[in-house]
């Protein structure tokens, strides 16, 4: 799990219930987090797109959350 600063970021989201019956869920593809509130979704996505994440395995920093996740996956596979 990528580090935010020097701490593990617990990105678990308790999905809020849809406000409407046919409410479209918003999903962050690389984490599979589900949001029913577009504002919360955009806020989390903006955080993940910042170059503030660190790969826990290699210590490489200045990565996006997705890049840090991929770096950890590659490192663990090796």
Phi, psi and omega in degrees: 000125181302151179263142173248109192073235177245016183241148175290131180270117178271093185274013182296129180246127172277109185298126175290155179287145177299138180283333178237156184301319182258029182295132181278126177282149175253126185238132173273117192299318186277348177245344183063025175284138183247131177234144173252353176253119183297325180295316178296319178300311181295323179295315180293318180299319178298320178297316181293334182276349179285147179274061184235008186262153181233137175288124182293330183281315187260339184083002177293134182245188180057044179245159169283166180300317180296317179296320178294321178296315179295321178298318178295319179298313180298317181296318181290329179289329181283000000 
